[in-house]
Amino acid sequence: MSDIESIPDKALLAELYAKNRANYEEALTKVLREISRLLQRKGIHPTFKSRVKDFESFFSKKIKLLKNAWDMHEPPLPVNDVLAMRIICPFLRDLDEVESVISQHYDVIEIERKGQNRSFKEFGYESTHVLIKIPEEVLELCKGLERNVIEIQLRTILQEAWAEVEHELVYKAEFTPFDEPLKRKLAALNATLTLSDIIFQEILDYQKKLNDALKKRREAFYGKIEQASSIVFGFSEELKESLPLPVRSKHDSTKTSSVESSDIVQSKWSNLDLDTLLLSALDAHNGSDFENAISIYSEILARKPEPAISAVVYKHRGMAYFAQSKYASALADFTSCLVLDPDCYKALYYRGVVKSIQQELRQAIDDFTKALEIHPYHFFSRYRRALCWWQLGDYVQAHTDCEIALRIKPDNNLALELQKKIAEHFAKEEI
């Protein structure tokens, strides 16, 4: 299968999804009402929740499943939970009765008991997931689904409370190499639900701070990339003005830290544990104090943590070097990350960006190509490779990559600008 054929057309899928969404909601409502009626007959009065998956979540999951299939060299799995409902019961015994009623009246395709084999020392919600075939009477309303099924989750009230909070703390977490302290706290929570509100709030605040810092830093990093690229590739003044300004360090990036300053930093952090160091580095990095962030990252690396942690720290220290336009150091750190984690497509992408800014376009293309071999649905690697082809004068390759990139992010202004310039070039050639 070619690259173009394997990349889902987001704009087309969004149009079809929007066209069918009202019918999906109608079908789900009808099935929910029927199940509610059946359970009430049995004297069971649970709480119901239902939803039709929003398109952005659907597309994100589709990309994830495609990426997993690519990694495993297997056909991609369908998205099963476009139509989903949750049945929440007061007691465990109610769950068996609800499952029995559903099995008697619907075509059950699969039953999964999540968390069943987990020990009491492990955190995680328990839930029974029942996948049923969409009843014939509402099947006409469900056109366009990848699989004609409805996912039904069965939980007790306490399982639901646990799962709702855990979803925010674990499922949405991005910085997973440093999750061990959170896991220990969540395990304790599993045995002491009376303290859940206090402890969950503590962890949620921590996670929110971490994710906000990562998001802000990525935006600043990408802002600098776009400004550099807009100059290198000669984009329109209007587009350049719309780009975010690169973040400046609190210190003059042309100056190097004094030995005295470096020694103070090392002494200051030497007695702190790894998790505290990480948060301090993130705070410094997020506050554009790049020299301090680099010093703390270096202290973490000097302690020789496990390879997975070292790889992530090298990647983020490389980002800090890049923010200071210290490209040689950034390249060295991205390369060190890849030595420890060869499948880190983001490090390949970052390294390719630095090489493209340095006008080492062929080497940049090699890195973007390797990144796409790992994650063929990564928009930025595809778009950056198109820019490099454009700079080299290979307009056909640039056009192909740009078209594929726009299938994933059809509204991206930079890709649209590049597409426009390519079209203008082809138009001139025809004259």
N, C-alpha and C positions, 0 to 999 in steps of 0.2 A: 504494500500500500504506500502511495506517495505521501510526502509531507502534507500537501494540500488536502488530500482526501482524509487524512487522519485527524486534521484540526477541525473541531466543531465550529460552525458559523454562528457566533453568538447573536448577531443581529437577527438572523433568520429564526434561530431558536426562540429568541425573546418575542418575536412577532407571533409565532405559533403558540407560545405559552400564554401570552396575553389574550389571544383569541379564544383559547380553551379554558381559561382559569375559572370563569363564572360557572361553566358546566361542571368542572371538577368540584367546586364548592357545593353545588347543588347535589351532586352524587354523594359526596361525603356526608352532607347533612341528612340525606334520606337514610343512609346506612346507619348512622349514629342513632337516629330516632327509632329505627327498628330494633337495634340492639338494646336500647334503653327500655323499650316496651317488653322485650323478652325477659330482661333481668327483673323488671318490676313484678312480672308474673311470679318470679321465684322469690319475691320479697327482698331483693337486693337493690339498694338505692345508692349507687356510687356517684362520684363526681366525674363529669366528662370534660375533656378538653380535646379540641380538634383543630387542625390547621392544614391548609394547602401550602406546600413549601413555596416560599417566595422565589422568584426566578434567580436572583443573584446567588442564593444558597444552593439552588439546584445546579446552576452552572459551575459553581465552585466545587461541588461534590463530583460533578461529571468530570471535571479536569483532574481531580484527585484520583478518581477511579481509572481514568485513562493513563495517568502517570504510574499508578501501581501496576497496571496491566503491562505497561511498557517495561517496567523494571523486571517483572516476572516472566516476560515473553509469553503472555497468555492473552486470550480475548478479554476485553474490558467487561466488567460486571455492570448491570443496569442500575439505575437509581430506583430503589424500591420504596422510598418513603415520601414520594410526592404527595400522596394522600395518607394522612396519619391521624390517629386518635389515641387518647390516653384514658384509661378507666382506672380511677383511684378509689380504693376500698379502705374501710377502717381497719380490717383485720386480715391476717394472712389466710385464714380459712376461706374468706370471701374470694380470694384469687382463684382457688381451685374450682369453685362453683361457677365463676364467670368464664373460666377457660372451658369448662364442660359445656356450658350453654352455647358458646361460640362454636365449639367443635361439632355440636349436634345440628346446628342450623346453617353453617357456612362451610365452604370447601377450604380446609386449612392446608396451606402449602408447606409451611415451616413453623416450628416453635423453637425459640432460642431462650435459654434461661441464663441471663447475664449475671455474673457474680456468684453462681452456684458453687463453684469449686474454690472460691477465694477463702483463705483462712481469716480468723478473727483479727489477725495482726495486720491485714492488708486493708487499705481503704478502697472504696468504690461502691457505687450503688448497686442494688439488686433489682432486677426487673425481668418480667417475662414478656418476650416479644413474639406476637402471633402474626404471621403473614397469611392473610386470607385472599382468595380470588374474588375479584369484584363481581357482585351478583349480576345476573343477566339483566334484571330489570333496570339497572342504571348503567350498564356497559356502554350504551349508545352515547352517554354523556362524557365518556372517558377517552375520547380519541386523542392520539398523539402521545400517550404514555409509553415509556420504554418497556414497561411491564404492567399488566393489568392486575395490580394487587393493592391492598390497603394494609398498612402496618398498624397493629393495635398493641399498645404497651399496657401491661397490667402491673400496678404497683399499690402498695399500702400507702397510707398518708405519710408515714415516716420515711419510707423509701422515696416518695415524691419530694418531700422536703429536702432530703439529702441530695437527691439527683439535681434539683433546681440550683442549689448552691454549687455543687461539684462541677456542673456544666460551666459556670463562670470561672472557677478556679483552675480547672484542669484542661477541659476541652479547648478553651480559647487561649491557653497559655502558649507563648511562643519560645521562651527561653528555657527549654526543657533540660539542658545539661546540668542545670543548677537546682533541680527540683527536690533533692533529697530532704532538706529541712521541711518543705511543705508536705512531703509524703509522710514524714514522721508525725507531724501535727494532725494530718488527716486520719492517720491510723489511730491516734489517741482519741480523736473525735468519734470514731466508730464505736468506741467502748463507753463514751461519756456524752451522750446526746444532750444531757441537761446543760452542758457548757457550749453547745453548738453555736448559739447566736454570737457569743463573745469571740470564740476562736475562729469561726468562719469569717467574721468581719475583719479580724486581724489579718487573716491570710488574703482576703479579698483586697484590702487596702494595699497590701504588699504587692500583689499581682498587678493591680491597676497602676501603681507607681512604676513598676518594671515595664509593663507594656506601653505606658504613655511615654516613658523615656526612650524605648526602642523605636516607637513610631516617630517621635520628634527627631531623633537622630537620623533615621532613614530619610525623612523628608529633607533635612539639611544636607545630607550626603548626596541625594539625588538632585537637589537644587544646584549644588556645585557642579555635578556632572553635566546638567543641562546647560548651564552657563558656558562651561568650557566647550561643549559640543556645538553650541550655537555660533561660537566664534570660529571654530575649526571648519564647520561645514557651511558657513555663510548663510544662515537662515535669515528670514525677513526681520526687519527692525521691530515690526509689530509683534511678532512671535517672541523675540528676545525680551521685549518689555513685559510680556506676560509670564515669564519664567521667574521662579523664586530666586532671590539673591543668595549666593553662597554664604554660609555662616563664617564669620571671622573669629579667630581665636582671641581670647581676652588678652593674650600676649602677642607681641609682634612676631609673626611666624618666620621672619627673616633672621631673628635672633635665636641663639641656642641657649638653653638653660645653663646657668653657672654650676660648677661642681658643688658649691656650697648648697645651692637650692636643691640639687638632686639628692645630696646626702640627707638633707632635712626631710625630704619626701620619703626616702627609704627608711629612715629612722622612725618617722611618724607611723608608717604602716606595718612595720616589721612584727609587731605583737598582735596584729588583728587576724581573725580567721578568714578563710577563703571567701565565705559568703559576704562578710562585711566588706572585704576588699572589692568584691565584684560590685556591690551596690555603690560604693564610693567611686569606683571607676565610671560607672554608668552616670552618676550624678555629675561628675566632672565633665565627662564627654557630652552629656546633654546640655550642660551649661557653657559649652564651647571652650572650656578650659582644657584644651587638647594636650598641652605639655604635662599637666598634672595627671590626666587620664592615661597618657602613654606611660608615665612613671609607675602608676598603679598596675596597669596591665603587665608591665615588665616585672613588677614584684610578684604578681601571680605566676607568671611563667617561670620565674627563678625558683619557685617552690616545686616545679616539675609535677603539676597535677596530671591526672589521667589524660590520655591522648584526646578523648572527645572534648574535654574542657579546654585543653591547650589549643586545639584547632579553632574553637570558637573565639578564644581570646586573641589568637593571632589575626583572625579575620577582623575583629573589631579594632585592634590596634592599627591594622592596615587602613581601616576607614579613618582613624584619627590622623594618621600620617597623611593620607590623601587630602583631608580637610586643610592641612597646612601646606599643600602642594609639594610635599616631600615624597615624590613619586618613586624614587629608588627604594626607600624604606617601605613604602606601601607595597610595591611589587614583591619585595623580599618576604613580607608578612603574609601576603596572599598565597605565595608559593609555599611557605612553611605550613600554612593551613592545609593546602592540597596534599602535601607529603603525608600528613596525619589523616586526612580525610579526602581521598581522591574523588569521591562522589559528591563533593560540595560544589554544586553548580553555581551557587552564588559567588564563591571565591573565584571560580573561573570567569564569571561575568565581571566581577569587580576588576580582576587582573586585565581582562580584555578592555575594559573602559580606560584604564590607565594607559595601556599600550596604544589605544586609538588616539587619546589626547596627545601622546608623544609622537604621533604620526607613524607608529610602527604597525601599519594597517594590516599587513599579512599575518603578523603574529597575533594581532587582536582578533582577526577572523578565525584563526586556529582555536583560540580560547572560547570564543562564542560558539563555534561549531561543537567543541567538546561539551560545553554547557548544554547545548540543545540535544546532544546525544543522550545526556542524563535526563533532561527535562525538556522534551520537544514542545511543550506548551508554555514555555517561559517567554512572555511577551518581550521583555527588555532585551534579552539576548538576541532574539530574532530581529528586533528593531535596530539594535546597535550594529548587528552584522550588515543590515541593509545600508546603514550610513557609511560603513567602511567600503562596501561595494561601490556606493555612489562616489565616494572620494577617489577611488581607484579608476573610475570611469567604466565600470562594468554595470551598465544600467539595466541589463536584463536580469542579472542576479539581484540587483537592488530592488527592482520591481517585484520579483518573486517573493523575496523576504518581506517586503513592505506589505504586500497583499495578504500574506499569511498572518503577519502581525496584526493587521486591521481586522482579521476575522475574530481575533481574541479580544481586542480593545478597539471596536469600531469608532469610538468617539475621541481617541487620543489625538490631541492637536498636533503634536510633533510628528507622529506618523502620517497624519493627513497632510501636513506641510511637505514632508518628503515625497509623498505620493504625488502631490501637485507639481513639485519640481521635476520629478521623473516624467510626468505626463507632458510638461512643457518642453523637456528635452526631446522626447519622441516626436512631438508636434513639429519642432524645428527641423528634425531630420527628414520629415516627409515633404517639407517645402522645397 
